[in-house]
Amino acid sequence: MVLRKVPALGSDVSRRSLLTGLGLGLGALAGLRAAPALAQETPLQAMMRAQAVREWQDKFDAGSAAPVNQLKSDVPLLSPETASAIEAVIPQYQSIVMQGGWGRVSAPMRMKVGTRSDSVLALRKRLQVTGDIPAQAVTTGYGDIFDSYVDAAVRRFQVRHGLRPDGIVDKTVLDVMNVPADIRLRQLETNLVRVRSMSGFLGERYIFLNIPAAELEMVENGRVVERHNAVVGKIDRQTPVLTSKVTEINFNPYWHVPVSIIRKDLIPKMRVEPDYLAKNRIRVFDNRGQEIPPQAINWETDQAMQYQFRQDPGEINAMATVKITFPNPHDVYMHDTPFRDLFGDNNRFYSSGCMRLQNIRSVIGWLLRDTPQWPSQAIDDAIRNGTRVDAKLKTPVPVYTNYITAWATREGVVHFRDDIYARDGVGELASVQ
């Protein structure tokens, strides 16, 4: 395949720089407003000017951000409305499957605004099948140029699949895009059952964490009031499905290292880095509560499994400033983290089963809202002062975690997530990461 190069453009390219890169300078931009074409205009410039005018008249650039922002609904994921929305889109995907599905898209390079390649033609057609790009944009103008229509459509596709909406088509985007239509249909059918089973009354106020999406919903009076990105369990240390109630908030907590982490992480680390515990302010205690010096433990054996490991509160504490506690047999909880950069990743599966929450201050403020002795200022003071203190909720708030990899909104927008724990019975999805 022969690729025709255009000047490289940044992912945040503006309309002006795009047109300039395609041969329209600032003078030509001004000429877009003029009635007659310039006499010295080349045929290429004339065609590009006509295409630019069409897109400007369509106001596609001006409105491209709005549809992306509207892809997420305020309807809770676990609700009768979501179940009905899934039922409504299943025939659409059945029709796609019956017509042979969608074609695969491949590209020898990353594609973004300004890319010119035959692969863009295939990309346009693929995005049309699932309604991410308007039908007229598939055949309008230069089909092999990654223009503003394609950019907006790719961002829409990325949002629907839980990917960072940067408009760049890389291997991750292509892997997700090339999941066969029949697999996506089976996901919708499987998750319809899951949503239906949890679509009863869950409480006037509750929090729900969708594990495959690594996202938390705060729900009140039947509507989502906030959503927060989360980090959840690795494939070999999975976050469990559970139902419980948040009973207290622990400010500046100690972190008691789980047995699984002692075995899999801490012992191997101490074998190569003897001062690891000291650097991370982790203390060792026996079953009588007596502190044991790390030097007294034979790290070449499993002797350490006999002891308890506790990290002091502070900035490097694994739970950072706060822990959200709810009774459950899995001994998991939600908490803050000193590693906040992870919330921007596409696949946020890094924990040992517990759930780290982005902007947790907003979550705990909402949870403690009806607890009089914990107004906003008291919460801020506890965090700022580093005080080790517990705040018991006046009224416990229900908390749910579940495994939903496909759903739809009442507007007909269909969302999919990777079957990260291979629970959908469609093995092809487990490798899409």
ZIKAUR-V249838 format. One record per pair of residues at least 6 apart in sequence whose C-alpha atoms are under 7 Angstrom apart, sorted by the first residue. I is the first residue (numbers start at 0). J is the second residue. D is the distance in Angstrom with one decimal. If there is no record, write none. Layout:
((I J D) (I J D))
This chain:
((2 115 6.6) (2 116 5.4) (3 115 5.9) (3 116 6.8) (4 115 6.4) (5 20 6.8) (5 21 6.7) (5 113 6.6) (5 114 6.9) (6 20 5.6) (8 112 6.9) (8 113 6.4) (10 111 6.9) (10 112 6.9) (10 165 7.0) (17 113 6.8) (22 44 6.7) (23 44 6.8) (31 48 6.8) (31 52 7.0) (50 140 5.8) (60 147 6.6) (63 151 5.7) (67 155 5.4) (70 412 6.5) (72 408 6.3) (73 222 5.5) (73 223 4.8) (74 222 5.4) (74 223 6.0) (75 218 6.8) (75 221 7.0) (75 222 6.0) (75 223 5.6) (77 194 5.6) (77 197 5.8) (77 198 5.1) (78 198 4.2) (78 199 6.9) (79 195 6.9) (79 198 5.3) (80 409 6.9) (81 406 7.0) (81 407 6.3) (81 408 6.1) (81 409 6.9) (82 191 6.0) (82 194 6.0) (82 195 5.9) (84 407 5.3) (84 408 5.6) (84 409 5.2) (84 411 6.7) (85 187 6.8) (85 191 6.4) (85 406 5.8) (85 407 5.1) (88 411 6.8) (89 184 6.8) (89 187 6.8) (92 184 5.8) (93 184 6.8) (95 180 7.0) (96 180 5.8) (96 181 5.7) (100 179 6.9) (100 180 5.2) (101 125 6.1) (101 128 6.9) (101 180 6.6) (102 125 6.4) (103 177 5.5) (104 118 6.9) (104 121 5.9) (104 122 6.0) (104 173 6.8) (104 177 6.7) (105 118 6.5) (106 118 5.7) (109 167 6.9) (109 168 5.6) (109 169 4.8) (110 167 5.9) (110 168 5.0) (110 169 6.7) (111 145 6.3) (111 166 6.4) (111 167 4.9) (111 168 6.3) (112 145 5.0) (112 146 5.6) (112 150 6.3) (113 144 6.5) (113 145 5.4) (113 146 6.4) (114 144 5.9) (114 145 5.2) (115 143 5.5) (115 144 4.5) (115 145 6.2) (116 143 5.3) (116 144 6.6) (117 143 5.4) (119 142 6.9) (119 143 5.0) (119 144 6.4) (119 145 6.2) (120 142 5.6) (120 143 5.2) (123 137 5.6) (123 149 6.7) (124 137 6.5) (126 132 5.6) (126 152 6.8) (127 133 6.5) (127 134 6.1) (131 152 4.9) (131 155 6.2) (131 156 6.2) (132 148 6.9) (132 149 7.0) (132 152 5.0) (136 148 6.4) (150 166 5.3) (153 166 5.4) (154 164 4.7) (154 165 6.3) (154 166 4.9) (157 163 6.3) (157 164 5.3) (158 164 5.9) (159 413 6.6) (159 414 4.6) (159 415 6.4) (160 414 5.7) (160 415 5.0) (160 416 5.6) (161 212 6.7) (161 345 6.8) (161 416 6.4) (162 345 5.1) (163 345 6.0) (171 432 6.8) (174 431 6.0) (175 431 6.3) (182 425 6.8) (186 404 7.0) (186 405 6.0) (186 423 6.6) (187 405 5.4) (187 406 6.5) (189 423 6.8) (190 403 6.0) (190 404 6.7) (190 405 6.0) (202 397 6.9) (203 219 5.7) (203 220 5.2) (204 218 5.6) (204 219 4.5) (204 220 6.6) (204 396 6.5) (205 217 6.2) (205 218 5.4) (205 219 6.8) (205 396 5.6) (205 397 4.9) (205 398 5.8) (206 215 6.9) (206 216 5.6) (206 217 4.7) (206 218 6.0) (206 397 6.5) (206 398 4.9) (206 399 6.4) (207 215 5.6) (207 216 5.2) (207 217 6.7) (207 398 5.8) (207 399 4.8) (207 400 5.7) (208 214 5.7) (208 215 4.3) (208 216 6.3) (208 399 6.3) (208 400 4.7) (208 401 6.6) (209 215 6.4) (209 400 5.9) (209 401 5.4) (209 402 5.8) (209 403 6.2) (210 231 6.7) (210 400 6.8) (210 401 6.1) (210 402 5.4) (211 402 6.1) (211 403 6.5) (211 404 6.0) (211 416 6.1) (211 417 6.5) (211 418 6.7) (211 419 6.3) (212 416 6.0) (213 228 6.1) (213 229 4.9) (213 230 5.9) (213 231 6.1) (213 347 6.4) (214 226 6.9) (214 227 5.7) (214 228 4.6) (214 229 5.2) (215 226 5.5) (215 227 5.1) (215 228 6.3) (215 229 6.6) (216 223 6.2) (216 225 6.1) (216 226 4.7) (216 227 6.7) (217 223 5.7) (217 224 5.7) (217 225 5.3) (217 226 6.3) (218 224 5.8) (227 356 6.7) (227 357 5.8) (228 342 6.1) (228 356 6.3) (228 357 5.5) (229 342 6.5) (229 354 6.4) (229 355 5.4) (229 356 4.6) (229 357 6.0) (230 342 6.8) (230 347 4.9) (230 348 5.8) (230 349 6.4) (230 350 6.6) (230 354 5.6) (230 355 5.0) (230 356 6.7) (231 238 6.1) (231 347 6.4) (231 348 5.0) (231 349 6.2) (231 350 5.3) (231 352 6.2) (231 353 6.3) (231 354 4.9) (231 355 6.8) (232 238 4.8) (232 348 5.2) (232 349 5.7) (232 350 4.4) (232 351 5.1) (232 352 4.1) (232 353 6.5) (233 348 4.8) (233 349 5.1) (233 350 5.7) (233 351 6.2) (234 419 6.9) (234 420 5.9) (236 351 5.0) (236 352 5.5) (237 351 6.9) (237 352 5.1) (238 352 4.1) (238 353 6.3) (240 400 5.0) (240 401 4.9) (240 402 7.0) (241 399 5.8) (241 400 5.3) (241 401 6.9) (242 398 6.0) (242 399 4.7) (242 400 6.7) (243 325 6.1) (243 326 6.4) (243 327 6.6) (243 397 5.9) (243 398 5.3) (243 399 6.5) (244 325 5.4) (244 395 5.7) (244 396 5.2) (244 397 4.1) (244 398 5.2) (245 323 6.9) (245 324 5.7) (245 325 4.4) (245 395 5.3) (245 396 5.1) (245 397 6.2) (245 398 6.4) (246 324 6.2) (246 325 5.7) (246 391 6.0) (246 392 5.5) (246 395 5.0) (247 323 6.5) (247 324 5.5) (247 389 6.7) (247 390 5.4) (247 391 4.2) (247 392 5.4) (248 322 5.8) (248 323 4.9) (248 324 6.1) (248 389 5.8) (248 390 5.0) (248 391 6.4) (249 321 5.6) (249 322 5.0) (249 323 6.4) (249 388 6.1) (249 389 4.5) (249 390 6.3) (250 320 5.9) (250 321 4.6) (250 322 6.5) (250 381 6.7) (250 382 6.6) (250 386 6.9) (250 387 5.7) (250 388 5.3) (250 389 6.0) (251 312 5.4) (251 313 6.9) (251 319 6.9) (251 320 4.6) (251 321 5.5) (251 382 7.0) (251 385 5.9) (251 386 6.3) (251 387 5.1) (252 312 5.7) (252 321 6.4) (252 322 6.8) (252 387 6.1) (253 309 6.4) (253 310 5.6) (253 311 5.3) (253 312 5.3) (254 309 5.5) (254 310 4.9) (254 311 6.9) (254 316 6.9) (254 317 6.7) (254 318 6.8) (255 308 5.9) (255 309 4.5) (255 310 6.5) (256 308 5.4) (256 309 6.1) (261 304 7.0) (266 298 6.2) (269 275 6.2) (269 298 6.7) (270 298 6.0) (270 299 6.8) (276 282 6.9) (279 315 7.0) (280 310 5.7) (280 311 5.9) (281 308 6.4) (281 309 5.4) (281 310 4.1) (281 311 6.4) (282 308 5.6) (282 309 5.3) (282 310 6.2) (283 290 5.6) (283 291 5.3) (283 292 6.9) (283 293 7.0) (283 306 6.5) (283 307 5.7) (283 308 4.7) (283 309 6.5) (284 290 4.3) (284 291 5.5) (284 306 5.8) (284 307 5.1) (284 308 6.4) (285 291 6.8) (285 306 5.0) (285 307 6.3) (286 306 6.8) (296 302 6.6) (296 303 6.5) (310 316 6.4) (313 319 6.5) (314 337 6.8) (315 337 6.4) (317 336 6.0) (317 337 6.8) (318 334 5.5) (318 335 5.1) (318 336 5.1) (319 335 5.3) (319 336 4.9) (319 337 5.5) (320 335 6.1) (320 382 6.2) (321 334 5.8) (321 335 5.6) (322 333 5.9) (322 334 4.3) (322 335 6.6) (323 332 6.0) (323 333 5.0) (323 334 5.8) (324 332 5.6) (324 333 6.9) (325 332 6.6) (331 352 6.5) (331 353 4.9) (332 353 5.3) (332 354 6.3) (333 353 6.0) (333 354 4.6) (333 355 5.6) (333 356 6.8) (334 354 6.4) (334 355 5.0) (334 356 6.2) (335 355 5.6) (335 356 5.8) (335 359 6.2) (336 355 6.2) (341 347 6.8) (342 357 6.6) (364 375 6.6) (367 373 6.4) (367 392 6.1) (369 393 6.6) (370 392 5.8) (370 393 5.0) (404 415 5.6) (404 416 4.7) (404 417 6.5) (404 418 6.3) (405 414 5.6) (405 415 4.4) (405 416 6.3) (406 413 5.9) (406 414 5.4) (406 415 6.7) (407 413 4.3) (407 414 5.9) (417 428 6.0) (417 429 6.8) (417 431 6.5) (418 428 5.5) (418 429 5.4) (419 429 5.5) (421 429 5.5))
